[in-house]
């Protein structure tokens, strides 16, 4: 019981630190330096940057990844800065045999550090899953994961390619990976 409490306490501290990290990155992405070195906010700028994403939605198919074998995902850009972008994603995966069937819903928040069409992707998320088994009945479960990867997406382009490592941090630590292709609109 003490181990379970310590594990949940560590998980809670990790989630708080990650939330603070995302809040600080989002706050930093709201400012930019002009050529003279003074700071102005994005709201003051009348020009649209050439490095922001012009399409803010996408669908992508992920193989392996946050849902295990595959998932179909919808993603939306929340913060669309020159260098930093924040995206939210939700997906769906269904698997089954004669003796069991189940679905997984991967949900994540990802931060992109952009270098034109090349991006470093960092994220955190969870994948609740539900399984109906002939032997065990109904089982609800979940796991929490992080994402460290590469993303190729041109600012005005529609094609998306992603590949990366997906460390699972709860209920047990493990390393997984995934690759996905998608279309933005």
PEBELVEN-V804647 format. One line per field, one symbol per residue. phi: phi as a letter, one per 20 degrees, with the letter a starting at -180 (. if undefined). psi: psi as a letter, one per 40 degrees, with the letter a starting at -180 (. if undefined). burial: 1 if it has 24 or more other ideal C-beta (glycine too) atoms within 12 Angstrom, else 0. Layout:
BEGIN
phi = ???
psi = ???
burial = ???
END
This chain:
BEGIN
phi = .ffffffffffffffffffffffffffffecbeefeneecefffeeeefedefeddcbdbddemmfdoeabdcdccfedcefedcdcdcccbbcbacfebbacccfcbdcdddecmedcedcbbaccfbccddfednecdbbbdcdccadcdbfgdedecccbaecfedbecfadcbabbcbceb
psi = ddddddddddddddddddddddddddddeeiihadeeihiiddeheihieeihdheiihihhhbaeecdiihihihhdhgiddhihiiiiahhhiiadeiiiihghhihihhhhgbehihhhiiaigiihhhiddeahhhiiihiihhaihhhideiehhhiiiighhehdihihiiiiiiahi.
burial = 00000000001000000100010010001001000000000100000000111010111111111111011111111011111111111111100000000111111111111100001011111111101000000000011111111111101000011111111111000001111111010
END
